[in-house]
Amino acid sequence: LSSSSAASDVYKRTDLHTIVSGREGEAEPVVSRAAPVKVLSEYGSFGVFAYLYEGAWDDAKESLQHPYMNNVEVAESDDGYWAPASVYYWPAQGRSIRFFAYAPFNAASYNGGGNISYHVPADVAEQKDLMAASSEEYEGGGSHGPVSLRFRHLLTAVKFSVGDDMASGRISKISLSGLYANGIYDFDSASWEMSGLPNFAFSQTLDKRIDGTPDTEITAGDATFMMLPQKLPNGAKIAVEFTDDISGVTHDISASIAGTEWEPGKIVEYRLSTTSIEIIPTFKVEVANNGHFSHKGGTSTIKVTSYADFKKEGTSVQTKSMPWTAKFLSLIHI
């Protein structure tokens, strides 16, 4: 503030805007094991289950108990193909085989019948970009070449960036809460079914300074939340700890995200802006004797009041003393 500040200015600054984008065709290298993966070889290996059966898969899958390949680790070889350490032979005539794969290895549990279970780790750094693939049905007998597996992203990548109306300051924490963290993925329908209660929270501590420039990434690379795709239940919300540069006050900002849907293989980006914080500055100057002097001049006492009230819906008013500067101004009346 300066001596020329207007006492009536009101600054309202946190809204939440959502951008959803696809992830197919991305070719950038992976940043770390917790970042969204673009190249499968970054994981080094994946797990494979295979079933031998007779008749139609839909009829046989419910009764199958012992996989032919039971969570076998498959790694990339020098010739560019992926292969297990041991040799597995094709079935004889009259039997069929199907393959189910997931990556990274040991990140999920196989339930049999073409389903895997997954639990989202609490630590964001440990949240893998889970992928899975299943093969067509191969008939036994004869000779077969390599099995073709097309992996797809199973989770939703959740990121945060700066919106169009964000004050400068520092973000120290971002949290997601009221979510499902356990799910079962069905290969045949390529769909998730949530299990358990939506009472899980995920958070990460940051030290991200922002200057208000729109589209600045807040959680990039290994700071990306890798979440289960889900219809966000009642109580699902985002919470942000933000300290603005004007006052140094730390604000707890939250927004409901209930009712929206996170889809598999998508990036959901929340753009933050600070429209829920209301800053009301007060700058008042009081001069003794109304500042009237004789032609001889003189001195007078000046009282300066400078502070700002920080308001946010649902919280008490915070008052912060604000610095000010004085400028000498010479007026000559003729």
Beta strands, then each sheet from edge to edge (+ up, - down):
strand 1: 11-12
strand 2: 16-22
strand 3: 45-53
strand 4: 69-76
strand 5: 82-84
strand 6: 96-103
strand 7: 109-110
strand 8: 115-119
strand 9: 131-134
strand 10: 138-139
strand 11: 152-153
strand 12: 156-162
strand 13: 169-179
strand 14: 182-186
strand 15: 191-195
strand 16: 200-210
strand 17: 225-227
strand 18: 230-231
strand 19: 237-244
strand 20: 250-256
strand 21: 261-262
strand 22: 266-272
strand 23: 277-287
strand 24: 302-312
strand 25: 318-321
sheet 1: 1+ 23- 24+ 25-
sheet 2: 2+ 22- 12- 17+
sheet 3: 5+ 4- 3+ 6- 9+ 11-
sheet 4: 5+ 4- 3+ 6- 10+
sheet 5: 7+ 8- 14+ 15-
sheet 6: 16+ 13- 19+ 20-
sheet 7: 18+ 21-
end
